Amino acid sequence: MPFIRVDWFPGRTLEQKRELAEVLTREFSRIAKCRPETINFTFTEISREDWGRNGKLFCDSYEYETEYGHEPPSGMPADAGE
């Protein structure tokens, strides 16, 4: 019984979560050769105050970090991108 856990900052829409759930299930099932109905997943939204890296909390030190630069993708709140 595969279990996929996604920990991220708040800010994604319900539609984004639905799409990701569908894609994760479909692709995991295809690659792992297992039935989609056996795949479980959770989305856990963790505040920037409750997540840290390298000895610092995200709320204190880190800006949006991505291969796209330091700005969140269009339509995403500035503090939701990590």
Secondary structure, 3 states (H helix, E strand, C coil): CCEEEEEECCCCCHHHHHHHHHHHHHHHHHHHCCCHHHCEEEEEECCHHHCEECCEEHHHHCCCCECCECCCCCCCCCCCCC
